[in-house]
């Protein structure tokens, strides 16, 4: 689709239903037009190997598959496959011109109720994640399984998927991922698969390889009067036929990517309770690494698309780097014993930013003296506490209570097998020594 044709589809007159205006969203594989109460999704004529929309017949077939498969979880949202036609001045979803392409027509979901927006607004709760977990568990319980599908849980297929990922990511070395990180991740992935052959075989024998969603993340979940999970993988059975653990790992990874490990834990716990599949949790880390790597690769693909504006490419590049760093973090976590990391120093030295990044990438629970200080004072995290040196929130007795709480919480987390990172100034020698003693106790 050329620039003139794209522009013509931004005209509300190109659509059969009333629309005040039309908004275009692009992914690496689709043009998505938001027109009034409806969405029209046109597949780009691309071939990435794992995804091939290069011919009109393929695009029509996969539009039909997208409707069929997504009706499993959102039957009322996916309406039909509609033709895109030639029209005076460009293209249109109206008239009787020659058919040049096809689109999936959907009911437009409210943007403000998307899970990623709710998370950003601070209103996505553990209770909500538990409801999502129950929905996913029931979907997995009903999902198709059988001999052909079982084959996609084999190590042979997993190794082929990984080899494809590594091959396609190589061209982005030095852009969104470093060559050293690619080597590190490859080594950890190959080592894990070699050491856990029986675990993967048990998952196949247990019937946990099913026709899953394949793209279960926050942007694909809408919370209205019901939970709507949409936009599953339609273009490749190799990515849709998978271990249910790979499905839930995608959402857990996405929550971690957004700094909400607590919500990821609530989701995973509720899923296990709902379906009784405790074995899935032993593979969530491995599949979270896979999901983060794929997201890094997909964001990198956007850098090669000539129709995507430069500012969007800059955002994609940064997201790609962050996903690849998270993948590296998952790789580093493998075999890492529970540890205590203390970042201390003067205020404004940048330790909080480093602590947050290490916490996210290495899966360490973050204990921030600033946040604990406000919590103990009954303040919201975003509130500002104005006080002079050694007074108000920073009075000696309050500081002593904060460090006492840090020690107590860190001790409980270490005893439970969780790694911890402490972000605090630690100006007093006594506080530094007590944290040091705590790390020795739990070695």
Sine and cosine of phi, psi and omega as CSV:
sin_phi,cos_phi,sin_psi,cos_psi,sin_omega,cos_omega
0.00,0.00,0.83,-0.55,-0.03,-1.00
-1.00,0.07,0.06,-1.00,-0.09,-1.00
-0.88,0.47,-0.63,0.78,0.00,-1.00
-0.90,0.44,-0.68,0.74,0.00,-1.00
-0.92,0.40,-0.67,0.75,0.06,-1.00
-0.86,0.52,-0.71,0.70,-0.02,-1.00
-0.88,0.47,-0.60,0.80,-0.02,-1.00
-0.90,0.43,-0.49,0.87,-0.01,-1.00
-0.99,0.14,0.00,1.00,0.14,-0.99
-1.00,-0.01,0.01,1.00,0.04,-1.00
-1.00,0.00,0.85,-0.52,0.00,-1.00
-0.83,0.56,-0.41,0.91,-0.02,-1.00
-0.93,0.37,-0.22,0.98,0.00,-1.00
-0.98,0.17,-0.02,1.00,-0.11,-0.99
-0.88,-0.48,0.55,-0.84,-0.07,-1.00
-0.97,0.25,-0.31,0.95,-0.02,-1.00
-0.94,-0.34,0.45,-0.89,-0.04,-1.00
-0.86,0.51,0.65,-0.76,0.05,-1.00
-0.49,-0.87,0.76,-0.65,0.03,-1.00
-0.93,0.36,-0.68,0.74,0.04,-1.00
-0.46,-0.89,0.11,-0.99,-0.01,-1.00
-0.78,-0.63,0.72,-0.70,0.02,-1.00
-0.89,-0.45,0.67,-0.75,0.01,-1.00
-0.96,-0.28,0.77,-0.64,0.15,-0.99
-0.87,-0.49,0.71,-0.70,0.01,-1.00
-0.91,-0.42,0.66,-0.75,0.23,-0.97
-0.91,-0.42,-0.06,-1.00,0.01,-1.00
-0.95,0.30,-0.20,0.98,-0.05,-1.00
-0.80,-0.60,-0.08,1.00,-0.12,-0.99
-0.58,-0.82,0.48,-0.88,0.30,-0.95
-0.96,-0.26,0.82,-0.58,-0.07,-1.00
-0.87,-0.49,0.88,-0.47,-0.04,-1.00
-0.96,-0.28,0.87,-0.49,0.04,-1.00
-1.00,-0.08,0.95,-0.32,-0.10,-0.99
-0.80,-0.60,0.98,-0.19,0.00,-1.00
0.88,0.47,-0.81,-0.58,-0.06,-1.00
-1.00,0.03,0.09,1.00,-0.10,-0.99
-0.76,-0.65,0.28,-0.96,0.05,-1.00
-0.81,-0.59,0.70,-0.72,0.06,-1.00
-0.87,-0.49,0.86,-0.50,-0.08,-1.00
-0.92,-0.39,0.91,-0.41,-0.03,-1.00
-0.95,-0.30,0.76,-0.65,-0.02,-1.00
-0.99,0.13,0.69,-0.72,0.04,-1.00
-0.97,0.26,0.55,-0.83,0.00,-1.00
-0.98,0.19,0.93,0.37,-0.07,-1.00
-0.91,-0.42,0.37,-0.93,0.07,-1.00
-0.68,-0.73,0.96,-0.28,0.03,-1.00
-0.98,-0.22,0.19,0.98,-0.06,-1.00
1.00,0.03,-0.91,0.41,0.05,-1.00
-0.96,0.28,-0.26,0.97,-0.01,-1.00
-0.64,-0.77,0.81,-0.59,-0.04,-1.00
-0.73,-0.69,0.98,-0.21,0.07,-1.00
-0.93,-0.36,0.49,0.87,-0.22,-0.98
-0.96,0.27,-0.31,0.95,0.00,-1.00
-0.87,-0.49,0.35,-0.94,0.01,-1.00
-0.88,0.47,-0.67,0.75,0.01,-1.00
-0.88,0.48,-0.65,0.76,0.03,-1.00
-0.90,0.43,-0.67,0.74,-0.03,-1.00
-0.92,0.40,-0.64,0.77,0.05,-1.00
-0.90,0.44,-0.71,0.71,-0.01,-1.00
-0.87,0.49,-0.71,0.70,-0.06,-1.00
-0.97,0.26,-0.40,0.91,0.18,-0.98
-0.90,0.44,-0.70,0.72,0.03,-1.00
-0.89,0.45,-0.65,0.76,0.04,-1.00
-0.91,0.42,-0.63,0.78,0.01,-1.00
-0.87,0.49,-0.69,0.73,0.03,-1.00
-0.91,0.42,-0.75,0.66,-0.05,-1.00
-0.86,0.51,-0.74,0.67,-0.11,-0.99
-0.96,0.28,-0.61,0.79,-0.03,-1.00
-0.97,0.25,-0.31,0.95,0.08,-1.00
-0.93,0.36,-0.19,0.98,0.08,-1.00
-0.89,0.45,-0.60,0.80,-0.05,-1.00
-0.92,-0.40,-0.36,0.93,-0.01,-1.00
-0.69,-0.73,0.91,0.41,-0.10,-0.99
-0.89,0.46,-0.50,0.86,-0.08,-1.00
-1.00,0.05,-0.13,0.99,-0.07,-1.00
-1.00,-0.04,-0.64,0.77,-0.07,-1.00
-1.00,0.04,0.95,-0.32,-0.18,-0.98
-1.00,0.01,-0.79,0.61,-0.13,-0.99
-0.12,-0.99,0.12,-0.99,0.18,-0.98
-0.97,-0.25,0.82,-0.57,-0.09,-1.00
-0.86,-0.51,0.54,-0.84,-0.01,-1.00
-0.98,0.19,0.56,-0.83,0.13,-0.99
-0.96,-0.28,0.81,-0.59,-0.19,-0.98
-0.87,-0.49,0.40,-0.92,0.16,-0.99
-0.92,0.39,0.57,-0.82,0.01,-1.00
-0.49,-0.87,0.33,-0.94,0.06,-1.00
-0.83,0.55,0.84,-0.55,0.03,-1.00
1.00,0.04,0.01,1.00,0.01,-1.00
0.43,-0.90,-0.82,-0.57,-0.05,-1.00
-0.79,-0.61,0.31,-0.95,-0.02,-1.00
-0.37,-0.93,0.44,-0.90,0.14,-0.99
-1.00,-0.08,0.23,0.97,0.03,-1.00
-0.85,-0.53,0.15,-0.99,0.12,-0.99
1.00,0.10,-0.21,-0.98,-0.06,-1.00
-0.79,-0.61,0.43,0.90,0.04,-1.00
-0.92,0.39,0.12,-0.99,-0.01,-1.00
-0.89,0.46,0.68,-0.73,0.03,-1.00
-0.96,0.27,0.82,-0.57,0.00,-1.00
-0.91,-0.41,-0.26,0.96,0.02,-1.00
-0.20,-0.98,-0.07,-1.00,-0.01,-1.00
-0.69,-0.72,0.37,-0.93,0.02,-1.00
-0.64,-0.77,0.48,-0.88,0.17,-0.98
-1.00,0.05,0.82,-0.58,0.03,-1.00
-0.98,-0.17,0.78,-0.62,-0.07,-1.00
-0.75,-0.66,0.39,-0.92,0.21,-0.98
-0.95,0.30,0.71,-0.71,-0.01,-1.00
-0.97,0.23,0.84,-0.54,0.00,-1.00
-1.00,0.08,0.49,-0.87,-0.03,-1.00
-0.93,0.36,0.87,-0.50,-0.06,-1.00
-0.85,0.53,-0.57,0.82,-0.06,-1.00
-0.94,0.33,-0.19,0.98,0.00,-1.00
-0.96,-0.27,0.13,0.99,0.09,-1.00
-0.94,0.34,0.59,-0.81,-0.10,-0.99
-0.88,0.47,-0.57,0.82,0.01,-1.00
-0.92,0.39,-0.59,0.81,0.05,-1.00
-0.93,0.37,-0.66,0.75,0.01,-1.00
-0.90,0.43,-0.61,0.79,0.05,-1.00
-0.90,0.43,-0.71,0.70,0.00,-1.00
-0.87,0.49,-0.58,0.81,0.00,-1.00
-0.99,0.12,0.00,1.00,0.05,-1.00
0.97,0.24,0.35,0.94,-0.05,-1.00
-0.90,-0.43,0.17,0.99,0.11,-0.99
-1.00,0.04,0.89,-0.45,-0.18,-0.98
-0.94,-0.33,0.29,-0.96,0.12,-0.99
-0.83,0.55,-0.58,0.81,0.03,-1.00
-0.89,0.46,-0.65,0.76,0.05,-1.00
-0.90,0.43,-0.67,0.74,0.01,-1.00
-0.90,0.45,-0.55,0.84,0.05,-1.00
-0.92,0.40,-0.64,0.77,0.05,-1.00
-0.90,0.43,-0.66,0.75,0.05,-1.00
-0.89,0.46,-0.65,0.76,0.00,-1.00
-0.88,0.48,-0.65,0.76,0.02,-1.00
-0.91,0.42,-0.66,0.75,0.04,-1.00
-0.88,0.47,-0.71,0.70,-0.01,-1.00
-0.92,0.40,-0.66,0.75,0.00,-1.00
-0.88,0.47,-0.66,0.76,0.02,-1.00
-0.93,0.37,-0.64,0.77,0.07,-1.00
-0.87,0.50,-0.71,0.70,0.02,-1.00
-0.91,0.42,-0.58,0.81,0.01,-1.00
-0.89,0.46,-0.60,0.80,-0.04,-1.00
-1.00,0.01,-0.19,0.98,-0.12,-0.99
-0.90,0.44,0.55,-0.84,-0.04,-1.00
-0.91,0.42,0.58,-0.82,0.07,-1.00
-0.58,-0.81,0.18,-0.98,0.00,-1.00
0.42,-0.91,-0.06,-1.00,-0.11,-0.99
-0.86,0.52,-0.73,0.68,0.00,-1.00
-0.89,0.45,-0.68,0.73,-0.03,-1.00
-0.92,0.39,-0.62,0.78,0.00,-1.00
-0.81,0.59,-0.59,0.81,-0.05,-1.00
-0.86,0.51,-0.42,0.91,-0.03,-1.00
-0.98,0.20,-0.09,1.00,0.09,-1.00
-1.00,-0.08,0.04,1.00,-0.04,-1.00
-0.96,0.27,0.41,-0.91,0.05,-1.00
-0.91,0.42,-0.47,0.88,0.03,-1.00
-0.87,0.49,-0.72,0.70,0.01,-1.00
-0.94,0.35,-0.66,0.75,0.01,-1.00
-0.87,0.49,-0.68,0.73,0.01,-1.00
-0.90,0.43,-0.62,0.78,0.02,-1.00
-0.91,0.41,-0.66,0.75,0.05,-1.00
-0.87,0.50,-0.69,0.72,-0.03,-1.00
-0.93,0.38,-0.66,0.75,0.02,-1.00
-0.87,0.49,-0.65,0.76,0.06,-1.00
-0.88,0.47,-0.69,0.72,0.03,-1.00
-0.86,0.50,-0.75,0.67,-0.03,-1.00
-0.90,0.45,-0.66,0.76,-0.01,-1.00
-0.90,0.44,-0.68,0.73,-0.05,-1.00
-0.97,0.25,-0.39,0.92,0.00,-1.00
-0.99,0.11,-0.30,0.95,-0.09,-1.00
-0.85,0.53,-0.61,0.79,-0.05,-1.00
-0.94,0.35,-0.22,0.98,0.00,-1.00
-0.98,-0.18,0.10,0.99,0.08,-1.00
-0.88,0.47,0.78,-0.63,-0.07,-1.00
1.00,0.01,-0.10,0.99,0.03,-1.00
-0.93,-0.37,-0.91,0.42,0.02,-1.00
-0.92,-0.38,-0.16,0.99,0.01,-1.00
-0.52,-0.85,0.53,-0.85,0.02,-1.00
-1.00,0.01,0.44,-0.90,0.05,-1.00
-0.88,0.47,-0.58,0.81,0.01,-1.00
-0.91,0.42,-0.64,0.77,0.01,-1.00
-0.93,0.38,-0.60,0.80,0.05,-1.00
-0.88,0.48,-0.66,0.75,0.02,-1.00
-0.91,0.41,-0.68,0.74,0.00,-1.00
-0.87,0.49,-0.76,0.65,-0.05,-1.00
-0.90,0.44,-0.69,0.72,0.02,-1.00
-0.85,0.53,-0.71,0.70,-0.01,-1.00
-0.88,0.47,-0.69,0.72,-0.02,-1.00
-0.93,0.37,-0.64,0.77,0.00,-1.00
-0.91,0.42,-0.75,0.67,-0.01,-1.00
-0.90,0.44,-0.63,0.78,0.02,-1.00
-0.91,0.42,-0.65,0.76,-0.01,-1.00
-0.91,0.41,-0.71,0.71,-0.02,-1.00
-0.90,0.43,-0.63,0.77,0.01,-1.00
-0.91,0.41,-0.58,0.81,-0.07,-1.00
-0.99,0.12,-0.25,0.97,-0.12,-0.99
-0.80,-0.60,0.58,0.81,0.00,-1.00
-0.84,0.55,-0.67,0.74,-0.04,-1.00
-0.92,0.38,-0.58,0.81,0.02,-1.00
-0.89,0.46,-0.70,0.72,0.02,-1.00
-0.91,0.41,-0.62,0.79,0.03,-1.00
-0.90,0.43,-0.61,0.79,0.02,-1.00
-0.90,0.44,-0.59,0.80,0.00,-1.00
-0.91,0.42,-0.61,0.79,0.05,-1.00
-0.92,0.39,-0.74,0.67,-0.02,-1.00
-0.89,0.46,-0.53,0.85,-0.03,-1.00
-0.98,0.19,-0.07,1.00,0.04,-1.00
0.98,0.18,0.44,0.90,-0.05,-1.00
-1.00,-0.10,0.10,1.00,0.11,-0.99
-0.99,-0.10,0.90,-0.44,-0.16,-0.99
-0.64,-0.77,0.13,-0.99,0.09,-1.00
-0.99,0.15,1.00,-0.08,-0.14,-0.99
-1.00,-0.03,-0.19,-0.98,0.04,-1.00
-0.99,0.17,-0.79,0.62,0.07,-1.00
1.00,0.02,-0.24,0.97,-0.04,-1.00
-0.60,-0.80,0.74,0.67,-0.13,-0.99
-1.00,0.04,1.00,-0.07,0.05,-1.00
-0.59,-0.81,0.07,-1.00,-0.20,-0.98
-0.87,0.50,-0.61,0.79,-0.05,-1.00
-0.93,0.36,-0.24,0.97,-0.03,-1.00
-0.96,-0.28,0.36,0.93,0.02,-1.00
-0.79,-0.62,0.79,-0.61,0.05,-1.00
-0.85,-0.53,0.71,-0.70,-0.08,-1.00
-0.91,-0.42,0.99,-0.10,0.08,-1.00
-0.93,-0.36,-0.84,-0.55,0.08,-1.00
-0.98,0.18,-0.14,0.99,0.10,-1.00
-0.54,-0.84,0.19,-0.98,0.02,-1.00
-1.00,0.00,0.87,-0.49,0.02,-1.00
-0.93,-0.37,0.90,-0.44,0.07,-1.00
-0.95,-0.31,0.88,-0.48,-0.17,-0.99
-0.78,-0.62,0.06,-1.00,0.10,-0.99
0.88,0.48,0.79,0.61,0.06,-1.00
-0.96,0.29,0.11,-0.99,0.05,-1.00
-0.97,0.24,0.87,-0.49,0.03,-1.00
-0.93,-0.38,-0.28,0.96,-0.23,-0.97
-1.00,-0.02,-0.13,0.99,-0.06,-1.00
-0.36,-0.93,0.92,-0.40,0.00,-1.00
-0.89,0.46,-0.44,0.90,-0.01,-1.00
-0.88,0.48,-0.47,0.88,0.01,-1.00
-0.99,-0.10,-0.34,0.94,0.01,-1.00
-1.00,-0.02,-0.59,0.81,0.09,-1.00
-0.98,0.17,0.96,-0.29,-0.10,-0.99
-0.39,-0.92,0.13,-0.99,0.14,-0.99
-0.90,0.43,0.68,-0.73,0.07,-1.00
-0.86,0.52,-0.44,0.90,0.05,-1.00
-0.89,0.46,-0.55,0.84,0.03,-1.00
-0.93,0.37,-0.54,0.84,0.02,-1.00
-0.91,0.40,-0.78,0.63,-0.05,-1.00
-0.95,0.32,-0.44,0.90,0.02,-1.00
-0.90,0.43,-0.52,0.85,0.00,-1.00
-0.88,0.48,-0.75,0.66,-0.02,-1.00
-0.93,0.37,-0.64,0.77,0.04,-1.00
-0.88,0.48,-0.68,0.73,0.03,-1.00
-0.89,0.46,-0.68,0.74,-0.04,-1.00
-0.89,0.45,-0.64,0.77,0.05,-1.00
-0.91,0.41,-0.65,0.76,0.06,-1.00
-0.90,0.44,-0.65,0.76,0.02,-1.00
-0.83,0.55,-0.57,0.82,0.01,-1.00
-1.00,-0.05,0.25,0.97,0.11,-0.99
0.98,0.21,0.35,0.94,-0.04,-1.00
-0.87,-0.50,0.92,0.40,0.06,-1.00
-0.89,0.45,-0.47,0.88,0.02,-1.00
-0.90,0.44,-0.65,0.76,0.02,-1.00
-0.95,0.32,-0.57,0.82,0.07,-1.00
-0.88,0.47,-0.68,0.73,0.01,-1.00
-0.90,0.43,-0.65,0.76,0.02,-1.00
-0.90,0.44,-0.66,0.75,0.02,-1.00
-0.89,0.45,-0.74,0.67,-0.05,-1.00
-0.91,0.41,-0.64,0.77,0.02,-1.00
-0.90,0.43,-0.70,0.71,-0.02,-1.00
-0.92,0.40,-0.59,0.81,0.03,-1.00
-0.89,0.45,-0.72,0.69,0.01,-1.00
-0.88,0.48,-0.66,0.75,0.01,-1.00
-0.91,0.41,-0.59,0.81,-0.07,-1.00
-0.96,0.27,-0.55,0.84,-0.08,-1.00
-0.89,-0.45,-0.18,0.98,0.03,-1.00
0.96,0.27,0.22,0.97,-0.04,-1.00
-1.00,-0.06,0.99,0.17,0.00,-1.00
-0.95,0.32,-0.42,0.91,-0.01,-1.00
-0.91,0.41,-0.41,0.91,-0.01,-1.00
-0.87,0.49,-0.57,0.82,-0.09,-1.00
-0.92,0.40,-0.41,0.91,0.00,-1.00
-0.95,0.32,-0.25,0.97,0.00,-1.00
-0.91,-0.42,0.00,1.00,-0.04,-1.00
-0.88,0.47,-0.64,0.77,0.01,-1.00
-0.88,0.47,-0.71,0.71,0.00,-1.00
-0.88,0.47,-0.73,0.69,-0.03,-1.00
-0.96,0.27,-0.45,0.90,0.10,-0.99
-0.91,0.42,-0.64,0.77,0.10,-1.00
-0.86,0.51,-0.72,0.70,0.02,-1.00
-0.85,0.52,-0.73,0.68,-0.05,-1.00
-0.91,0.42,-0.66,0.75,0.01,-1.00
-0.90,0.44,-0.64,0.77,0.01,-1.00
-0.90,0.44,-0.71,0.70,0.00,-1.00
-0.89,0.46,-0.65,0.76,0.02,-1.00
-0.90,0.43,-0.63,0.78,0.07,-1.00
-0.87,0.48,-0.66,0.75,0.01,-1.00
-0.92,0.40,-0.70,0.71,-0.03,-1.00
-0.90,0.44,-0.68,0.73,0.06,-1.00
-0.88,0.47,-0.60,0.80,0.01,-1.00
-0.91,0.41,-0.59,0.81,0.04,-1.00
-0.83,0.56,-0.54,0.84,-0.04,-1.00
-0.90,0.44,-0.40,0.91,-0.02,-1.00
-0.93,0.37,-0.32,0.95,-0.04,-1.00
-0.99,-0.12,-0.07,1.00,-0.08,-1.00
-1.00,0.07,0.92,-0.40,-0.06,-1.00
-0.93,0.37,-0.27,0.96,-0.03,-1.00
-1.00,0.02,-0.11,0.99,-0.01,-1.00
-1.00,-0.02,0.79,-0.61,-0.03,-1.00
-0.87,0.49,0.40,-0.92,-0.08,-1.00
-0.87,0.49,-0.64,0.77,-0.03,-1.00
-0.92,0.40,-0.58,0.81,0.06,-1.00
-0.93,0.37,-0.58,0.82,0.03,-1.00
-0.91,0.42,-0.61,0.79,0.03,-1.00
-0.89,0.46,-0.66,0.75,0.05,-1.00
-0.90,0.43,-0.65,0.76,0.02,-1.00
-0.90,0.44,-0.62,0.78,0.01,-1.00
-0.89,0.45,-0.69,0.73,0.02,-1.00
-0.92,0.40,-0.68,0.73,0.04,-1.00
-0.89,0.45,-0.64,0.77,0.04,-1.00
-0.86,0.51,-0.70,0.71,0.04,-1.00
-0.86,0.51,-0.69,0.72,-0.05,-1.00
-0.92,0.40,-0.64,0.77,0.03,-1.00
-0.91,0.41,-0.66,0.75,0.02,-1.00
-0.92,0.39,-0.58,0.82,0.07,-1.00
-0.91,0.41,-0.62,0.78,0.05,-1.00
-0.90,0.43,-0.64,0.76,0.07,-1.00
-0.86,0.51,-0.69,0.73,0.07,-1.00
-0.87,0.50,-0.65,0.76,0.02,-1.00
-0.88,0.48,-0.68,0.73,0.06,-1.00
-0.88,0.48,-0.64,0.77,0.01,-1.00
-0.90,0.43,-0.65,0.76,0.00,-1.00
-0.94,0.35,-0.50,0.86,-0.01,-1.00
-0.91,0.41,-0.48,0.88,-0.07,-1.00
-0.86,0.51,0.90,-0.44,0.02,-1.00
0.99,0.12,0.03,1.00,-0.01,-1.00
-0.99,0.17,0.86,-0.52,0.00,-1.00
-0.95,0.30,0.34,-0.94,0.06,-1.00
-0.82,0.57,0.76,-0.65,-0.07,-1.00
-0.68,-0.74,0.32,-0.95,0.07,-1.00
-0.89,-0.45,0.87,-0.49,0.05,-1.00
-0.92,-0.39,0.78,-0.62,0.00,-1.00
-0.89,-0.46,0.87,-0.50,0.10,-0.99
-0.96,-0.28,0.92,-0.38,-0.05,-1.00
-0.80,-0.61,0.33,-0.95,-0.03,-1.00
0.46,-0.89,-0.02,-1.00,-0.06,-1.00
-0.92,0.38,0.46,-0.89,0.08,-1.00
-0.88,0.48,0.63,-0.78,0.01,-1.00
0.99,0.11,0.12,0.99,-0.04,-1.00
-1.00,0.05,-0.08,1.00,0.04,-1.00
0.99,-0.10,0.08,1.00,-0.07,-1.00
-0.92,0.39,-0.53,0.85,-0.02,-1.00
-0.92,0.40,-0.63,0.77,0.02,-1.00
-0.91,0.42,-0.67,0.74,0.01,-1.00
-0.92,0.39,-0.67,0.75,0.00,-1.00
-0.88,0.48,-0.67,0.74,-0.01,-1.00
-0.90,0.44,-0.65,0.76,-0.01,-1.00
-0.93,0.37,-0.69,0.72,0.03,-1.00
-0.90,0.43,-0.62,0.78,0.02,-1.00
-0.87,0.49,-0.71,0.70,-0.04,-1.00
-0.93,0.37,-0.70,0.71,-0.12,-0.99
-0.98,0.21,-0.55,0.83,-0.06,-1.00
-0.98,-0.20,0.01,1.00,0.04,-1.00
0.95,0.33,0.50,0.86,0.01,-1.00
-1.00,-0.03,0.66,-0.75,0.09,-1.00
-0.95,0.32,0.77,-0.64,-0.08,-1.00
-1.00,-0.10,0.81,-0.59,0.11,-0.99
-0.90,-0.43,0.95,-0.31,-0.02,-1.00
-0.98,-0.22,0.80,-0.60,0.01,-1.00
-0.89,0.45,-0.59,0.81,-0.01,-1.00
-0.90,0.45,-0.71,0.70,-0.02,-1.00
-0.94,0.34,-0.64,0.77,0.03,-1.00
-0.91,0.41,-0.59,0.81,0.02,-1.00
-0.87,0.50,-0.70,0.71,0.02,-1.00
-0.94,0.34,-0.63,0.78,0.01,-1.00
-0.87,0.49,-0.71,0.71,-0.02,-1.00
-0.93,0.37,-0.41,0.91,0.02,-1.00
-1.00,0.00,0.01,1.00,-0.01,-1.00
0.97,0.25,0.42,0.91,-0.03,-1.00
-0.97,-0.24,0.44,-0.90,0.10,-0.99
-0.96,0.27,0.47,-0.89,-0.04,-1.00
-0.83,0.55,-0.55,0.83,-0.07,-1.00
-0.99,0.11,-0.16,0.99,0.01,-1.00
-0.93,0.36,0.54,-0.84,0.03,-1.00
-0.98,-0.22,0.77,-0.64,0.03,-1.00
-0.98,-0.21,0.95,-0.31,-0.03,-1.00
-1.00,-0.02,0.84,-0.55,-0.01,-1.00
-0.34,-0.94,0.43,-0.90,0.07,-1.00
-0.99,0.17,0.04,-1.00,-0.01,-1.00
-0.87,0.48,0.77,-0.64,0.03,-1.00
0.85,0.53,0.54,0.84,0.04,-1.00
-0.63,-0.78,0.20,-0.98,0.02,-1.00
0.85,0.53,-0.76,-0.64,0.01,-1.00
-0.86,0.51,-0.39,0.92,-0.10,-1.00
-0.97,-0.26,0.29,0.96,0.09,-1.00
-0.88,0.48,0.53,-0.85,-0.07,-1.00
-0.79,0.61,-0.67,0.74,-0.03,-1.00
-0.92,0.39,-0.55,0.83,0.04,-1.00
-0.95,0.32,-0.64,0.77,0.03,-1.00
-0.90,0.45,-0.63,0.77,0.03,-1.00
-0.89,0.46,-0.64,0.77,0.02,-1.00
-0.91,0.41,-0.62,0.78,0.01,-1.00
-0.89,0.46,-0.74,0.67,-0.03,-1.00
-0.94,0.35,-0.51,0.86,0.10,-1.00
-0.90,0.44,-0.64,0.77,0.02,-1.00
-0.94,0.35,-0.62,0.79,0.06,-1.00
-0.86,0.51,-0.73,0.68,-0.01,-1.00
-0.88,0.47,-0.68,0.73,-0.03,-1.00
-0.90,0.43,-0.73,0.68,-0.04,-1.00
-0.93,0.36,-0.66,0.75,0.02,-1.00
-0.89,0.46,-0.64,0.77,0.02,-1.00
-0.89,0.46,-0.69,0.72,0.00,-1.00
-0.90,0.43,-0.66,0.75,-0.03,-1.00
-0.92,0.39,-0.68,0.73,0.01,-1.00
-0.90,0.44,-0.65,0.76,0.02,-1.00
-0.90,0.44,-0.48,0.88,0.01,-1.00
-1.00,0.07,0.03,1.00,0.04,-1.00
1.00,0.02,0.26,0.97,-0.02,-1.00
-0.98,-0.18,0.64,-0.77,0.13,-0.99
-0.97,0.22,0.48,-0.88,-0.10,-1.00
-0.71,-0.71,0.63,-0.78,0.17,-0.99
-0.83,-0.55,0.78,-0.62,-0.03,-1.00
-0.97,-0.26,0.79,-0.61,0.04,-1.00
-0.92,-0.39,0.98,-0.21,-0.06,-1.00
-0.37,-0.93,0.41,-0.91,0.01,-1.00
-0.93,0.37,-0.60,0.80,0.00,-1.00
0.80,0.60,0.74,0.67,-0.04,-1.00
-0.92,0.40,-0.53,0.85,-0.05,-1.00
-1.00,0.09,0.72,-0.69,0.04,-1.00
-0.84,0.54,-0.62,0.79,-0.03,-1.00
-0.85,0.52,-0.67,0.75,-0.01,-1.00
-0.92,0.40,-0.65,0.76,0.02,-1.00
-0.90,0.43,-0.65,0.76,-0.02,-1.00
-0.93,0.38,-0.63,0.77,0.00,-1.00
-0.91,0.41,-0.61,0.79,0.07,-1.00
-0.92,0.39,-0.62,0.79,0.07,-1.00
-0.89,0.46,-0.67,0.74,0.03,-1.00
-0.90,0.43,-0.61,0.79,-0.01,-1.00
-0.89,0.46,-0.65,0.76,0.01,-1.00
-0.91,0.41,-0.58,0.81,0.01,-1.00
-0.93,0.38,-0.58,0.81,-0.02,-1.00
-0.88,0.47,-0.58,0.82,-0.14,-0.99
-0.98,-0.21,0.18,0.98,0.06,-1.00
-0.91,0.41,0.00,0.00,0.00,0.00
